[in-house]
Amino acid sequence: MHPDIVTIYLPPEKVLPLLAEVAAKGCDELWLNPGTVSDAVLAEAERLGLKVVQACSIIGLGVSPELL
C-alpha cells in the first residue's frame, strides 16, 4: 500500500535526496510546500514520474493541523 499524498516542508537541498525514496514507495501526489521547490527538485520529480502539486498542503487540504 502506498500513501495517497506525501507533503514535504523542507528546503530544496533536503528534498532532492528524498525524491527517489518517495518515488520507490509511490504516492498519488507529492505536495511541495512553499520554500521546498527548486529547478533541480522539479526536474528530478518529473524524471521520477511524480505528480507534483506546488502549494501549501494545509491550506490545500482545508484541514487545520489542530484537527489531525
ABEGO torsion letter per residue (X at the ends): XBBABBBBBBBAAAAAAAAAAAAAAEBABBBBBBGABBAAAAAAAAAAGBBBBBBBAAAAAGBBAAAX
